[in-house]
Amino acid sequence: MKAKRLILPKDSSVRPTTDKLRSAVFSILGDRVAEAAVLDGFAGSGALGIEAVSRGASFVFFTDTNTDGVRRNAAMLPEGSFGIKKGNFLSGGFKGGPFDIIFIDPPYGLIGSEKILSVISEEGALAEGGVIVYEEFYKTRFEGFSRFYTADERRYGDTVIRFLEQKP
């Protein structure tokens, strides 16, 4: 897919993942992206999910309380390669799962990681062998969840990225 500029919402609560951070995340994910089913939770502009499809993911499902930006940006994706749900991530109901890769970038400081990871677990949203890419402000206390472990963790400026996998 040819590189295109994303439309960013004017809403200051949306913090699009920077190009540098996206590049680092996808470098770490490597071949896991090819043919993956992806969930972009708290999608915002949809940058992570769109990047996943551009790198070979077969499908991405976006969810956010405001889907205006992601709807405009997802229009550049091939037909049938995405779905969008407007709503609160915590209400679950993700279509197309389980997912091989789940991107989580919640509003900083508003929702605890334990609550988010609990929803993912209860919904059976993560496929066996899948990974959760959890992005948050580095000063946020990460609560974790008993069914997942941190396989990798990296800090980029004010952001920490955790790669979580299911415990065996």
C-alpha positions in Angstrom: 0.0 0.0 0.0 1.3 3.4 -0.9 2.0 5.7 2.0 -0.7 8.2 2.6 -1.2 10.9 5.3 -3.7 10.0 8.0 -6.5 12.4 8.9 -6.0 13.2 12.6 -9.0 14.2 14.7 -9.0 17.8 16.1 -9.9 16.3 19.5 -6.9 16.8 21.8 -7.7 13.6 23.6 -6.4 11.6 20.6 -2.7 10.9 20.7 -1.7 9.3 17.4 1.1 6.8 17.8 4.2 8.5 16.2 5.8 7.2 13.0 9.0 6.4 15.0 7.0 4.4 17.6 4.9 2.5 15.0 8.1 1.6 13.1 9.6 0.2 16.3 6.5 -1.8 17.2 6.2 -3.4 13.8 9.9 -4.1 13.7 9.5 -6.0 17.0 6.4 -7.8 15.7 8.2 -8.8 12.5 6.6 -11.8 10.7 3.7 -12.0 13.2 1.8 -9.4 11.2 1.6 -11.4 8.0 -1.9 -12.8 7.6 -2.8 -11.8 11.2 -6.3 -10.9 12.4 -5.8 -7.6 14.3 -7.9 -5.7 16.9 -7.1 -2.0 17.2 -8.7 -1.0 20.5 -9.1 2.6 21.4 -8.3 3.1 17.7 -8.3 6.9 17.5 -7.0 7.7 14.0 -6.6 3.9 13.2 -2.9 4.3 12.6 -1.8 1.0 14.1 -4.5 -1.1 12.4 -3.9 0.6 9.1 -0.2 0.0 9.3 -0.9 -3.7 10.2 -2.9 -4.1 7.0 -0.2 -2.3 5.0 2.3 -4.9 6.3 0.2 -7.9 5.4 -2.4 -8.4 8.1 -5.5 -10.0 6.6 -8.1 -8.1 8.7 -8.3 -5.4 11.3 -11.2 -4.5 13.5 -11.3 -1.0 14.9 -13.2 0.1 18.0 -13.4 3.5 19.7 -16.0 5.8 21.2 -15.4 8.3 18.3 -14.9 6.6 15.0 -15.0 9.6 12.7 -11.2 9.7 12.2 -10.8 6.0 11.8 -13.7 5.8 9.3 -12.1 8.4 7.1 -8.7 6.8 7.3 -9.9 3.2 6.8 -11.4 4.2 3.5 -7.8 3.8 2.1 -7.8 0.1 3.0 -8.9 -2.7 0.6 -12.6 -3.5 0.8 -13.3 -6.4 3.2 -10.1 -5.9 5.2 -11.6 -4.1 8.1 -14.5 -3.6 10.4 -15.4 -0.7 12.7 -17.4 -0.6 15.9 -18.3 2.6 17.6 -18.5 2.1 21.4 -16.7 1.6 24.6 -13.9 -1.0 24.4 -14.9 -2.2 27.9 -18.3 -3.4 26.5 -16.5 -6.1 24.5 -18.3 -7.6 21.5 -15.4 -7.6 19.1 -16.3 -9.0 15.7 -13.9 -11.3 13.8 -11.9 -12.6 16.8 -10.0 -14.2 18.2 -7.2 -11.9 17.2 -3.6 -12.6 16.6 -2.5 -9.1 17.5 -4.4 -6.7 19.8 -3.3 -3.0 19.9 -4.3 -1.2 23.1 -3.6 2.5 23.5 -6.2 3.7 26.1 -6.6 7.3 27.2 -3.8 7.9 29.5 -4.8 7.5 33.2 -8.5 7.0 32.7 -8.8 3.2 32.5 -6.7 0.7 34.4 -4.9 -2.1 32.5 -6.4 -4.8 34.7 -9.9 -3.8 33.6 -8.9 -3.8 29.9 -7.0 -7.1 30.0 -9.9 -8.6 31.9 -12.3 -7.7 29.0 -9.8 -9.2 26.5 -9.7 -12.4 28.6 -13.4 -12.7 29.2 -14.2 -12.1 25.5 -11.7 -14.7 24.4 -10.3 -12.0 22.1 -6.7 -13.1 22.0 -5.9 -16.1 19.8 -3.6 -18.8 21.1 -0.1 -17.7 20.5 -1.3 -14.1 20.0 0.2 -10.9 21.4 -1.2 -7.7 23.0 0.7 -4.6 22.2 -0.1 -2.3 25.2 0.9 1.4 24.9 0.7 3.8 27.8 2.4 6.8 29.5 5.5 5.5 31.3 4.5 6.9 34.7 1.2 4.9 34.6 1.1 2.1 37.1 0.7 -1.1 35.1 -1.6 -3.4 37.0 -1.3 -6.4 34.6 -3.7 -9.3 34.8 -3.1 -12.9 36.0 -3.7 -14.6 32.6 -1.0 -12.6 30.7 2.7 -12.0 31.2 5.0 -9.3 29.8 7.1 -10.9 27.1 8.9 -7.7 26.2 8.8 -4.0 27.4 10.4 -1.0 25.7 10.3 2.7 26.6 10.3 5.4 23.9 10.4 8.9 25.5 7.2 9.3 27.6 5.7 6.1 26.2 6.1 2.5 27.3 5.1 -0.4 25.1 4.5 -3.8 26.6 4.1 -7.0 24.6 1.8 -9.3 26.5 1.2 -13.0 25.9 -1.1 -15.5 27.5 0.4 -17.6 30.3 0.7 -21.3 29.4 
